[in-house]
Amino acid sequence: MPVTLTLPPGAEADALAEALRPLGPDIVLRRAALRARDARPLLMALQAPGRGAYLFHDLRPADAGDVAATIRAYLAAPDGWIRDARPCGRLRLCLKLRIPAG
């Protein structure tokens, strides 16, 4: 199942996008404006068809391993709804918004 990661345009996101490229062919990196009230740069959205969606903030390139762990948890969770985020590492502390599958 393809997972889409959306990062905003700009230099801050470029380094994270580069660190995420090795994640594999089922990961689609997309660039688009992301905004959320009181969010700290850098934002990233995680979504897949028929699954919940997530918005993370305050990310950095060093989080690429935790992004990979979060994607694994996301794909293993029913409807993408991660109930135990401990395997997600630092990303569990960066969650800004969670939207259930519609």
PyRosetta script that sets phi, psi and omega in degrees:
from pyrosetta import init, pose_from_sequence

init()
pose = pose_from_sequence("MPVTLTLPPGAEADALAEALRPLGPDIVLRRAALRARDARPLLMALQAPGRGAYLFHDLRPADAGDVAATIRAYLAAPDGWIRDARPCGRLRLCLKLRIPAG")
pose.set_psi(1, 127.3)
pose.set_omega(1, 178.7)
pose.set_phi(2, -71.9)
pose.set_psi(2, 138.2)
pose.set_omega(2, 176.6)
pose.set_phi(3, -114.3)
pose.set_psi(3, 132.0)
pose.set_omega(3, 179.2)
pose.set_phi(4, -103.5)
pose.set_psi(4, 125.5)
pose.set_omega(4, 172.5)
pose.set_phi(5, -107.9)
pose.set_psi(5, 125.3)
pose.set_omega(5, 179.9)
pose.set_phi(6, -111.4)
pose.set_psi(6, 126.6)
pose.set_omega(6, 176.5)
pose.set_phi(7, -121.0)
pose.set_psi(7, 149.1)
pose.set_omega(7, 177.9)
pose.set_phi(8, -71.9)
pose.set_psi(8, 160.6)
pose.set_omega(8, 173.3)
pose.set_phi(9, -71.2)
pose.set_psi(9, 161.0)
pose.set_omega(9, 174.9)
pose.set_phi(10, 120.9)
pose.set_psi(10, 164.2)
pose.set_omega(10, -174.9)
pose.set_phi(11, -62.6)
pose.set_psi(11, -37.1)
pose.set_omega(11, -178.6)
pose.set_phi(12, -60.9)
pose.set_psi(12, -39.3)
pose.set_omega(12, -178.2)
pose.set_phi(13, -80.6)
pose.set_psi(13, -21.7)
pose.set_omega(13, -177.3)
pose.set_phi(14, -58.9)
pose.set_psi(14, -43.0)
pose.set_omega(14, -178.5)
pose.set_phi(15, -66.6)
pose.set_psi(15, -40.2)
pose.set_omega(15, 177.5)
pose.set_phi(16, -67.4)
pose.set_psi(16, -42.6)
pose.set_omega(16, 178.0)
pose.set_phi(17, -58.1)
pose.set_psi(17, -42.1)
pose.set_omega(17, 179.3)
pose.set_phi(18, -64.5)
pose.set_psi(18, -40.9)
pose.set_omega(18, 179.3)
pose.set_phi(19, -67.7)
pose.set_psi(19, -25.4)
pose.set_omega(19, -178.4)
pose.set_phi(20, -87.5)
pose.set_psi(20, -15.4)
pose.set_omega(20, -176.4)
pose.set_phi(21, -54.4)
pose.set_psi(21, -38.3)
pose.set_omega(21, -179.0)
pose.set_phi(22, -72.6)
pose.set_psi(22, 2.7)
pose.set_omega(22, -175.3)
pose.set_phi(23, -65.9)
pose.set_psi(23, -23.3)
pose.set_omega(23, 175.0)
pose.set_phi(24, 129.6)
pose.set_psi(24, 170.4)
pose.set_omega(24, -174.5)
pose.set_phi(25, -72.1)
pose.set_psi(25, -18.8)
pose.set_omega(25, -179.8)
pose.set_phi(26, -85.6)
pose.set_psi(26, 3.0)
pose.set_omega(26, 178.9)
pose.set_phi(27, -105.4)
pose.set_psi(27, 120.7)
pose.set_omega(27, 178.0)
pose.set_phi(28, -102.3)
pose.set_psi(28, 119.4)
pose.set_omega(28, 175.4)
pose.set_phi(29, -93.2)
pose.set_psi(29, 126.9)
pose.set_omega(29, -179.0)
pose.set_phi(30, -126.6)
pose.set_psi(30, 147.5)
pose.set_omega(30, 177.6)
pose.set_phi(31, -115.9)
pose.set_psi(31, 126.1)
pose.set_omega(31, 177.9)
pose.set_phi(32, -160.6)
pose.set_psi(32, 157.8)
pose.set_omega(32, 178.6)
pose.set_phi(33, -63.8)
pose.set_psi(33, 132.5)
pose.set_omega(33, 176.0)
pose.set_phi(34, -125.9)
pose.set_psi(34, 133.0)
pose.set_omega(34, 178.9)
pose.set_phi(35, -140.7)
pose.set_psi(35, 142.4)
pose.set_omega(35, 174.5)
pose.set_phi(36, -153.2)
pose.set_psi(36, 138.3)
pose.set_omega(36, -178.5)
pose.set_phi(37, -57.9)
pose.set_psi(37, 133.6)
pose.set_omega(37, 178.0)
pose.set_phi(38, 61.8)
pose.set_psi(38, 16.3)
pose.set_omega(38, 178.8)
pose.set_phi(39, -79.6)
pose.set_psi(39, 147.0)
pose.set_omega(39, 176.8)
pose.set_phi(40, -101.3)
pose.set_psi(40, 138.9)
pose.set_omega(40, 176.7)
pose.set_phi(41, -62.8)
pose.set_psi(41, 141.3)
pose.set_omega(41, 17.9)
pose.set_phi(42, -110.7)
pose.set_psi(42, 135.6)
pose.set_omega(42, -179.4)
pose.set_phi(43, -95.5)
pose.set_psi(43, 152.1)
pose.set_omega(43, 174.9)
pose.set_phi(44, -148.7)
pose.set_psi(44, 133.9)
pose.set_omega(44, 174.1)
pose.set_phi(45, -102.3)
pose.set_psi(45, 145.1)
pose.set_omega(45, 178.0)
pose.set_phi(46, -127.0)
pose.set_psi(46, 125.3)
pose.set_omega(46, -179.0)
pose.set_phi(47, -156.8)
pose.set_psi(47, 159.5)
pose.set_omega(47, 175.5)
pose.set_phi(48, -154.2)
pose.set_psi(48, 153.3)
pose.set_omega(48, -178.6)
pose.set_phi(49, -57.3)
pose.set_psi(49, 132.6)
pose.set_omega(49, 176.1)
pose.set_phi(50, 73.4)
pose.set_psi(50, 12.3)
pose.set_omega(50, -178.0)
pose.set_phi(51, -125.9)
pose.set_psi(51, 161.8)
pose.set_omega(51, 175.3)
pose.set_phi(52, -60.7)
pose.set_psi(52, 161.2)
pose.set_omega(52, 178.9)
pose.set_phi(53, -121.5)
pose.set_psi(53, 152.6)
pose.set_omega(53, -177.1)
pose.set_phi(54, -131.6)
pose.set_psi(54, 147.3)
pose.set_omega(54, 172.1)
pose.set_phi(55, -125.0)
pose.set_psi(55, 123.4)
pose.set_omega(55, 178.7)
pose.set_phi(56, -111.2)
pose.set_psi(56, 151.6)
pose.set_omega(56, 176.3)
pose.set_phi(57, -137.9)
pose.set_psi(57, 169.9)
pose.set_omega(57, 180.0)
pose.set_phi(58, 65.1)
pose.set_psi(58, 35.9)
pose.set_omega(58, -179.2)
pose.set_phi(59, -87.3)
pose.set_psi(59, 162.5)
pose.set_omega(59, 176.7)
pose.set_phi(60, -147.2)
pose.set_psi(60, 163.0)
pose.set_omega(60, -177.8)
pose.set_phi(61, -55.5)
pose.set_psi(61, -32.5)
pose.set_omega(61, -180.0)
pose.set_phi(62, -65.0)
pose.set_psi(62, -11.0)
pose.set_omega(62, -179.9)
pose.set_phi(63, -83.8)
pose.set_psi(63, 1.5)
pose.set_omega(63, -175.8)
pose.set_phi(64, -55.8)
pose.set_psi(64, -41.2)
pose.set_omega(64, 178.3)
pose.set_phi(65, -64.1)
pose.set_psi(65, -38.9)
pose.set_omega(65, 177.5)
pose.set_phi(66, -71.1)
pose.set_psi(66, -31.8)
pose.set_omega(66, 174.5)
pose.set_phi(67, -63.3)
pose.set_psi(67, -44.4)
pose.set_omega(67, 178.7)
pose.set_phi(68, -61.1)
pose.set_psi(68, -43.2)
pose.set_omega(68, 178.5)
pose.set_phi(69, -64.0)
pose.set_psi(69, -37.6)
pose.set_omega(69, 179.3)
pose.set_phi(70, -67.4)
pose.set_psi(70, -40.0)
pose.set_omega(70, 177.7)
pose.set_phi(71, -62.8)
pose.set_psi(71, -41.9)
pose.set_omega(71, 177.4)
pose.set_phi(72, -60.8)
pose.set_psi(72, -45.1)
pose.set_omega(72, 178.7)
pose.set_phi(73, -64.3)
pose.set_psi(73, -39.4)
pose.set_omega(73, 179.6)
pose.set_phi(74, -61.2)
pose.set_psi(74, -46.5)
pose.set_omega(74, -178.8)
pose.set_phi(75, -71.2)
pose.set_psi(75, -28.2)
pose.set_omega(75, 179.8)
pose.set_phi(76, -81.4)
pose.set_psi(76, -19.5)
pose.set_omega(76, -175.9)
pose.set_phi(77, -84.6)
pose.set_psi(77, 139.7)
pose.set_omega(77, 175.6)
pose.set_phi(78, -58.8)
pose.set_psi(78, 129.0)
pose.set_omega(78, -179.8)
pose.set_phi(79, 58.7)
pose.set_psi(79, 15.2)
pose.set_omega(79, 179.4)
pose.set_phi(80, 77.4)
pose.set_psi(80, 8.7)
pose.set_omega(80, -176.8)
pose.set_phi(81, -89.6)
pose.set_psi(81, 97.8)
pose.set_omega(81, -176.9)
pose.set_phi(82, -75.6)
pose.set_psi(82, 119.6)
pose.set_omega(82, -179.0)
pose.set_phi(83, -94.8)
pose.set_psi(83, -32.0)
pose.set_omega(83, 177.7)
pose.set_phi(84, -118.9)
pose.set_psi(84, 103.4)
pose.set_omega(84, -173.7)
pose.set_phi(85, -90.9)
pose.set_psi(85, 3.8)
pose.set_omega(85, -179.0)
pose.set_phi(86, -55.9)
pose.set_psi(86, -38.9)
pose.set_omega(86, 178.4)
pose.set_phi(87, -66.2)
pose.set_psi(87, -12.2)
pose.set_omega(87, -178.2)
pose.set_phi(88, -80.0)
pose.set_psi(88, -2.2)
pose.set_omega(88, 178.4)
pose.set_phi(89, 62.7)
pose.set_psi(89, -138.7)
pose.set_omega(89, -176.8)
pose.set_phi(90, -63.4)
pose.set_psi(90, -24.6)
pose.set_omega(90, -178.3)
pose.set_phi(91, -60.2)
pose.set_psi(91, -27.9)
pose.set_omega(91, 178.7)
pose.set_phi(92, -63.4)
pose.set_psi(92, -23.5)
pose.set_omega(92, 177.8)
pose.set_phi(93, -88.7)
pose.set_psi(93, -9.6)
pose.set_omega(93, -177.0)
pose.set_phi(94, -103.5)
pose.set_psi(94, 2.5)
pose.set_omega(94, -178.4)
pose.set_phi(95, -67.2)
pose.set_psi(95, 125.4)
pose.set_omega(95, 178.9)
pose.set_phi(96, -102.5)
pose.set_psi(96, -38.6)
pose.set_omega(96, -171.9)
pose.set_phi(97, -155.5)
pose.set_psi(97, 141.1)
pose.set_omega(97, 176.7)
pose.set_phi(98, -129.8)
pose.set_psi(98, 130.4)
pose.set_omega(98, -177.2)
pose.set_phi(99, -121.7)
pose.set_psi(99, 122.3)
pose.set_omega(99, -179.3)
pose.set_phi(100, -66.6)
pose.set_psi(100, 158.8)
pose.set_omega(100, 176.9)
pose.set_phi(101, -61.4)
pose.set_psi(101, 140.8)
pose.set_omega(101, -176.0)
pose.set_phi(102, -102.8)
pose.dump_pdb("model.pdb")
